[in-house]
Amino acid sequence: MNAQQAIEYIHSFFWKGSIPGLSRTQELLRRMGNPEKKLKFVHIAGTNGKGSTAAMTASILQKAGYKTGLYTSPYIYRFNERMQVNGEQIADEDVAAITEYVKQFAEAMEEKPTEFELVTAIGFEYFLRQGCDIVVLEVGMGGALDSTNVIEVPEVAVITNIGLDHTDYLGDTVEKIAETKAGIFKEGGAAVVYRGTAGVEEVFEKVCKERNMTLKKADFDSLKLRSHSLEGQVFDCGSRKELFLPLLGDHQLHNASVVLSIADTLIEKGWHITEQNIRDGIRDVSWPGRFDIVGRNPLFIIDGGHNPQCIDALVKNCRDYLADRKIIALTGVLADKDYGEMYRPMLPYIQEFVCITPPNPRKLDATELAEHLRRVGATATPCGAIAEGVQLAIEKAGSDGVVLCFGSLYTIGDIKNALR
């Protein structure tokens, strides 16, 4: 089995579906000798900001000299992004070898694992083989029944910003979603949470009390933005002054505040992390596809925003960073998203939309999206191919304008390839 065959096997119909429950993952890992029990974790759930929070946390731990694993999803450009050690993606030969190893156990099971459960098992085995001191582990969806939740008590359990997404699976109020995500809280552990509504915070407090856990709420009150540009932001948080963060947007400052609370919790638990490690880790973090500047002439920005909270953050970034600029939107969306509601806040900021079709079975065709946008008063042009859309958006923006890509993470890889 080579890497391509391994990835095709992982994506094969054999594993399709999202079926809640931990029993399949537990059985698979038990057959593998429970690699997850030999690792330590920072476990991160939430609706938005999980990836950025995980990337900053991993960057700090790496600066502190720990061999640090990072497990995230979905990937943007290639599968290997999902598993990294000290910022290096898993090598193709490791994808092949470990998939082949896990395959024998998975196929021996009566009830086969889903794709995500299979990938999670591969990740645990990889991080163990790499000798990681700690793994920053991002939840796939939800919390309680997500396959990553088979781990024992993590060093820190983290919940980032909560919003209404995957409501069919997780609940139709933020409080119900908070309760599902708080399923990663384990007896006697430590929790760090993003500040939310009173109802959401009450859920976290209740669960932490029931499970004898410490709870830190991120310190948003002392957050102070000192300056920002397209290169990054300088901010204060509590006693820490003038930290530089290359990730743009007010929401990223709030994510950074969560990360500072994670670092403080790890220090309290005996991890050796200095103030300089924290400063350097935040300064050097890289997290592609989130208001990410990938070209300068014209300014070309890629953002993975695809739900209402992400779009609210994107609107604020348009106001803060792109005021008075001509913005051409390059956009595609999945048909099962509430795209009517999603695009509405962006309409005042976009001069013209160039519509593309995401390479995903759940895609909304570019023509249908363009028709919807025209019905709500926007100027929109559908394109047959993503590369064609990239060229058209660049032409329409001109050298002084901005091309802003958003709507679906699934389009980002093809957009980036078209820019090469």
C-alpha positions as semicolon CSV with decimal commas, in nm:
position;residue;x (nm);y (nm);z (nm)
1;M;0,000;0,000;0,000
2;N;0,139;0,344;-0,096
3;A;0,014;0,678;0,043
4;Q;-0,237;0,732;-0,238
5;Q;-0,382;0,385;-0,193
6;A;-0,398;0,443;0,184
7;I;-0,590;0,768;0,143
8;E;-0,826;0,608;-0,111
9;Y;-0,884;0,325;0,135
10;I;-0,958;0,574;0,416
11;H;-1,203;0,763;0,192
12;S;-1,364;0,442;0,059
13;F;-1,736;0,377;0,092
14;F;-1,650;0,105;0,345
15;W;-1,618;0,367;0,621
16;K;-1,883;0,621;0,523
17;G;-2,125;0,781;0,765
18;S;-2,125;0,973;1,089
19;I;-2,266;0,737;1,348
20;P;-2,251;0,868;1,707
21;G;-2,096;0,644;1,969
22;L;-1,754;0,543;2,100
23;S;-1,786;0,163;2,093
24;R;-1,632;0,113;1,747
25;T;-1,334;0,338;1,822
26;Q;-1,283;0,169;2,159
27;E;-1,288;-0,176;2,002
28;L;-1,048;-0,076;1,725
29;L;-0,802;0,081;1,970
30;R;-0,829;-0,217;2,204
31;R;-0,732;-0,447;1,916
32;M;-0,435;-0,211;1,850
33;G;-0,315;-0,223;2,211
34;N;-0,466;0,115;2,313
35;P;-0,201;0,358;2,182
36;E;-0,406;0,653;2,317
37;K;-0,347;0,536;2,677
38;K;0,027;0,596;2,635
39;L;-0,013;0,962;2,532
40;K;-0,097;1,293;2,702
41;F;-0,343;1,538;2,548
42;V;-0,484;1,887;2,529
43;H;-0,837;1,812;2,404
44;I;-1,017;2,093;2,215
45;A;-1,388;2,107;2,125
46;G;-1,603;2,401;2,005
47;T;-1,796;2,535;1,708
48;N;-1,545;2,792;1,582
49;G;-1,180;2,861;1,656
50;K;-1,079;2,502;1,743
51;G;-0,811;2,488;1,476
52;S;-0,655;2,828;1,551
53;T;-0,660;2,754;1,925
54;A;-0,500;2,413;1,865
55;A;-0,232;2,559;1,636
56;M;-0,135;2,830;1,889
57;T;-0,126;2,579;2,175
58;A;0,091;2,337;1,976
59;S;0,323;2,622;1,874
60;I;0,379;2,721;2,240
61;L;0,443;2,361;2,350
62;Q;0,691;2,315;2,067
63;K;0,874;2,635;2,167
64;A;0,891;2,492;2,522
65;G;1,089;2,198;2,382
66;Y;0,818;1,933;2,390
67;K;0,770;1,693;2,102
68;T;0,418;1,804;2,014
69;G;0,155;1,628;1,805
70;L;-0,129;1,820;1,641
71;Y;-0,446;1,646;1,519
72;T;-0,696;1,861;1,324
73;S;-0,975;1,831;1,068
74;P;-1,074;1,885;0,797
75;Y;-0,762;1,933;0,589
76;I;-0,734;2,218;0,339
77;Y;-0,469;2,117;0,087
78;R;-0,372;1,755;0,160
79;F;-0,468;1,476;0,398
80;N;-0,127;1,483;0,572
81;E;-0,211;1,818;0,736
82;R;-0,439;1,634;0,978
83;M;-0,147;1,485;1,173
84;Q;0,162;1,691;1,248
85;V;0,456;1,661;1,486
86;N;0,647;1,979;1,568
87;G;0,488;2,149;1,267
88;E;0,585;1,873;1,019
89;Q;0,303;1,688;0,846
90;I;0,293;1,309;0,857
91;A;0,511;1,165;0,577
92;D;0,347;0,972;0,293
93;E;0,530;0,653;0,390
94;D;0,392;0,678;0,746
95;V;0,038;0,733;0,613
96;A;0,079;0,413;0,409
97;A;0,245;0,201;0,677
98;I;0,013;0,294;0,963
99;T;-0,303;0,267;0,752
100;E;-0,195;-0,081;0,647
101;Y;-0,130;-0,167;1,014
102;V;-0,469;-0,036;1,133
103;K;-0,657;-0,192;0,837
104;Q;-0,609;-0,548;0,965
105;F;-0,777;-0,462;1,296
106;A;-1,057;-0,257;1,140
107;E;-1,150;-0,528;0,893
108;A;-1,165;-0,789;1,167
109;M;-1,446;-0,593;1,337
110;E;-1,807;-0,696;1,291
111;E;-1,932;-0,335;1,304
112;K;-1,683;-0,140;1,095
113;P;-1,557;0,203;1,206
114;T;-1,648;0,523;1,020
115;E;-1,388;0,719;0,822
116;F;-1,324;0,967;1,106
117;E;-1,290;0,685;1,360
118;L;-1,036;0,512;1,136
119;V;-0,836;0,835;1,092
120;T;-0,841;0,900;1,469
121;A;-0,696;0,554;1,535
122;I;-0,426;0,614;1,271
123;G;-0,346;0,946;1,440
124;F;-0,303;0,791;1,786
125;E;-0,074;0,521;1,648
126;Y;0,132;0,780;1,458
127;F;0,179;1,008;1,761
128;L;0,282;0,710;1,974
129;R;0,535;0,592;1,715
130;Q;0,675;0,945;1,696
131;G;0,727;0,953;2,074
132;C;0,519;1,266;2,132
133;D;0,535;1,423;2,479
134;I;0,190;1,572;2,430
135;V;-0,076;1,583;2,156
136;V;-0,310;1,876;2,086
137;L;-0,623;1,689;1,982
138;E;-0,908;1,864;1,799
139;V;-1,257;1,715;1,825
140;G;-1,419;1,631;1,492
141;M;-1,781;1,715;1,579
142;G;-1,959;1,762;1,911
143;G;-1,782;1,624;2,213
144;A;-1,933;1,343;2,419
145;L;-1,969;1,095;2,129
146;D;-1,683;1,216;1,908
147;S;-1,428;0,941;1,847
148;T;-1,147;1,152;1,998
149;N;-1,333;1,132;2,332
150;V;-1,206;0,779;2,396
151;I;-0,901;0,932;2,566
152;E;-0,860;0,927;2,942
153;V;-0,841;1,252;3,146
154;P;-0,647;1,505;2,932
155;E;-0,404;1,760;3,073
156;V;-0,660;2,025;2,976
157;A;-1,006;1,998;2,818
158;V;-1,086;2,311;2,615
159;I;-1,407;2,446;2,464
160;T;-1,379;2,731;2,216
161;N;-1,656;2,958;2,083
162;I;-1,999;2,789;2,070
163;G;-2,255;2,854;1,798
164;L;-2,539;2,683;1,615
165;D;-2,385;2,431;1,375
166;H;-2,462;2,061;1,315
167;T;-2,788;2,119;1,503
168;D;-2,932;1,786;1,376
169;Y;-2,667;1,603;1,576
170;L;-2,581;1,837;1,862
171;G;-2,898;2,021;1,965
172;D;-3,092;2,329;1,855
173;T;-2,983;2,575;2,128
174;V;-2,635;2,692;2,229
175;E;-2,699;2,550;2,577
176;K;-2,772;2,201;2,437
177;I;-2,465;2,224;2,214
178;A;-2,256;2,334;2,516
179;E;-2,378;2,029;2,706
180;T;-2,276;1,797;2,420
181;K;-1,934;1,958;2,393
182;A;-1,885;1,944;2,771
183;G;-1,887;1,567;2,722
184;I;-1,508;1,597;2,687
185;F;-1,489;1,708;3,053
186;K;-1,368;1,415;3,264
187;E;-1,365;1,345;3,638
188;G;-1,092;1,536;3,824
189;G;-0,962;1,714;3,514
190;A;-0,897;2,078;3,424
191;A;-1,114;2,282;3,186
192;V;-1,058;2,607;2,995
193;V;-1,348;2,773;2,812
194;Y;-1,416;3,062;2,577
195;R;-1,657;3,309;2,740
196;G;-2,017;3,265;2,622
197;T;-2,371;3,355;2,717
198;A;-2,476;3,320;3,080
199;G;-2,665;3,001;2,989
200;V;-2,363;2,845;2,819
201;E;-2,132;2,932;3,109
202;E;-2,382;2,786;3,356
203;V;-2,366;2,455;3,167
204;F;-1,985;2,449;3,194
205;E;-1,991;2,542;3,564
206;K;-2,248;2,271;3,641
207;V;-2,060;1,995;3,458
208;C;-1,725;2,096;3,612
209;K;-1,878;2,094;3,961
210;E;-2,034;1,749;3,904
211;R;-1,702;1,609;3,781
212;N;-1,474;1,776;4,041
213;M;-1,292;1,979;3,777
214;T;-1,110;2,310;3,786
215;L;-1,254;2,567;3,545
216;K;-1,077;2,865;3,389
217;K;-1,274;3,113;3,178
218;A;-1,062;3,301;2,926
219;D;-0,978;3,656;3,034
220;F;-1,158;3,867;2,775
221;D;-1,200;4,165;3,010
222;S;-0,831;4,259;2,999
223;L;-0,787;4,202;2,623
224;K;-0,661;4,520;2,460
225;L;-0,572;4,565;2,093
226;R;-0,273;4,798;2,061
227;S;-0,234;4,798;1,682
228;H;-0,320;4,594;1,376
229;S;-0,226;4,574;1,010
230;L;-0,242;4,311;0,738
231;E;0,081;4,170;0,889
232;G;-0,075;4,093;1,228
233;Q;-0,198;4,229;1,563
234;V;-0,028;4,354;1,878
235;F;-0,229;4,306;2,196
236;D;-0,224;4,292;2,576
237;C;-0,398;4,030;2,788
238;G;-0,376;4,053;3,166
239;S;-0,015;4,099;3,277
240;R;0,114;3,999;2,933
241;K;0,185;4,306;2,720
242;E;0,251;4,362;2,352
243;L;0,215;4,008;2,223
244;F;0,228;3,978;1,843
245;L;-0,022;3,751;1,667
246;P;0,000;3,701;1,288
247;L;-0,361;3,572;1,269
248;L;-0,599;3,855;1,185
249;G;-0,933;3,950;1,337
250;D;-1,083;4,033;1,672
251;H;-1,199;3,671;1,712
252;Q;-0,836;3,554;1,693
253;L;-0,749;3,776;1,990
254;H;-1,023;3,599;2,186
255;N;-0,886;3,262;2,074
256;A;-0,539;3,375;2,187
257;S;-0,683;3,462;2,529
258;V;-0,813;3,103;2,555
259;V;-0,465;2,979;2,461
260;L;-0,305;3,189;2,737
261;S;-0,540;3,024;2,988
262;I;-0,443;2,682;2,848
263;A;-0,074;2,768;2,893
264;D;-0,136;2,885;3,251
265;T;-0,321;2,561;3,330
266;L;-0,038;2,350;3,187
267;I;0,218;2,546;3,390
268;E;0,013;2,483;3,705
269;K;0,018;2,111;3,620
270;G;0,399;2,111;3,603
271;W;0,471;2,161;3,235
272;H;0,780;2,381;3,189
273;I;0,663;2,669;2,973
274;T;0,828;3,011;3,002
275;E;0,680;3,351;2,922
276;Q;0,919;3,368;2,626
277;N;0,789;3,031;2,498
278;I;0,434;3,172;2,513
279;R;0,533;3,494;2,334
280;D;0,734;3,310;2,066
281;G;0,466;3,044;2,016
282;I;0,193;3,299;1,949
283;R;0,423;3,508;1,728
284;D;0,524;3,216;1,506
285;V;0,188;3,036;1,472
286;S;0,074;2,941;1,123
287;W;-0,287;2,848;1,045
288;P;-0,368;2,865;0,672
289;G;-0,708;2,947;0,528
290;R;-0,831;3,188;0,796
291;F;-0,832;3,544;0,657
292;D;-0,507;3,431;0,501
293;I;-0,327;3,666;0,260
294;V;-0,194;3,452;-0,025
295;G;-0,134;3,723;-0,289
296;R;-0,061;4,097;-0,299
297;N;-0,138;4,214;-0,653
298;P;-0,430;4,222;-0,619
299;L;-0,466;4,153;-0,248
300;F;-0,594;3,793;-0,244
301;I;-0,742;3,665;0,085
302;I;-0,865;3,314;0,159
303;D;-1,103;3,257;0,449
304;G;-1,267;2,928;0,543
305;G;-1,575;3,104;0,686
306;H;-1,881;2,885;0,632
307;N;-2,126;2,940;0,920
308;P;-2,296;3,251;1,068
309;Q;-2,035;3,313;1,339
310;C;-1,749;3,285;1,089
311;I;-1,928;3,531;0,861
312;D;-1,978;3,778;1,148
313;A;-1,602;3,765;1,207
314;L;-1,540;3,810;0,834
315;V;-1,768;4,117;0,823
316;K;-1,568;4,271;1,109
317;N;-1,242;4,198;0,926
318;C;-1,380;4,367;0,612
319;R;-1,452;4,677;0,820
320;D;-1,119;4,669;1,009
321;Y;-0,880;4,577;0,728
322;L;-1,050;4,641;0,393
323;A;-1,244;4,965;0,446
324;D;-1,287;5,163;0,122
325;R;-1,139;4,879;-0,088
326;K;-1,321;4,729;-0,386
327;I;-1,395;4,368;-0,282
328;I;-1,472;4,091;-0,531
329;A;-1,597;3,775;-0,359
330;L;-1,491;3,438;-0,497
331;T;-1,732;3,198;-0,334
332;G;-1,888;2,853;-0,336
333;V;-2,101;2,679;-0,075
334;L;-2,243;2,342;0,022
335;A;-2,614;2,300;-0,051
336;D;-2,696;2,191;0,305
337;K;-2,570;2,518;0,456
338;D;-2,811;2,804;0,528
339;Y;-2,648;3,005;0,252
340;G;-2,929;3,261;0,235
341;E;-2,856;3,364;0,592
342;M;-2,482;3,319;0,548
343;Y;-2,438;3,565;0,261
344;R;-2,678;3,832;0,384
345;P;-2,433;4,014;0,620
346;M;-2,166;4,026;0,347
347;L;-2,382;4,193;0,080
348;P;-2,299;4,556;0,179
349;Y;-1,923;4,490;0,153
350;I;-1,901;4,302;-0,178
351;Q;-1,904;4,484;-0,510
352;E;-1,947;4,166;-0,712
353;F;-1,964;3,789;-0,656
354;V;-1,785;3,529;-0,869
355;C;-1,949;3,193;-0,796
356;I;-1,779;2,853;-0,809
357;T;-1,890;2,495;-0,734
358;P;-1,711;2,322;-0,441
359;P;-1,557;1,980;-0,524
360;N;-1,783;1,796;-0,278
361;P;-2,089;1,569;-0,320
362;R;-2,293;1,816;-0,108
363;K;-2,208;2,108;-0,341
364;L;-2,444;2,385;-0,448
365;D;-2,396;2,446;-0,819
366;A;-2,237;2,784;-0,902
367;T;-2,531;2,874;-1,128
368;E;-2,782;2,820;-0,848
369;L;-2,574;3,027;-0,607
370;A;-2,543;3,311;-0,860
371;E;-2,921;3,306;-0,914
372;H;-2,981;3,326;-0,538
373;L;-2,741;3,620;-0,501
374;R;-2,902;3,805;-0,792
375;R;-3,245;3,756;-0,632
376;V;-3,121;3,939;-0,320
377;G;-2,982;4,228;-0,526
378;A;-2,617;4,133;-0,576
379;T;-2,417;4,119;-0,900
380;A;-2,305;3,759;-0,950
381;T;-2,135;3,555;-1,224
382;P;-2,115;3,174;-1,219
383;C;-1,801;2,997;-1,345
384;G;-1,770;2,644;-1,477
385;A;-1,435;2,570;-1,311
386;I;-1,260;2,700;-1,000
387;A;-0,948;2,805;-1,196
388;E;-1,171;3,007;-1,430
389;G;-1,333;3,173;-1,127
390;V;-0,994;3,267;-0,982
391;Q;-0,890;3,437;-1,307
392;L;-1,220;3,621;-1,344
393;A;-1,212;3,746;-0,983
394;I;-0,855;3,873;-1,027
395;E;-0,953;4,057;-1,347
396;K;-1,258;4,214;-1,184
397;A;-1,059;4,324;-0,875
398;G;-0,784;4,496;-1,073
399;S;-0,452;4,583;-0,910
400;D;-0,608;4,804;-0,639
401;G;-0,895;4,575;-0,543
402;V;-0,929;4,270;-0,319
403;V;-1,030;3,914;-0,401
404;L;-1,192;3,763;-0,092
405;C;-1,257;3,387;-0,102
406;F;-1,502;3,240;0,149
407;G;-1,797;3,003;0,179
408;S;-1,646;2,654;0,192
409;L;-1,318;2,505;0,313
410;Y;-1,348;2,252;0,031
411;T;-1,271;2,510;-0,238
412;I;-0,946;2,634;-0,083
413;G;-0,708;2,370;-0,220
414;D;-0,821;2,419;-0,581
415;I;-0,810;2,799;-0,544
416;K;-0,453;2,784;-0,413
417;N;-0,351;2,549;-0,696
418;A;-0,501;2,790;-0,953
419;L;-0,284;3,072;-0,815
420;R;0,042;2,883;-0,875
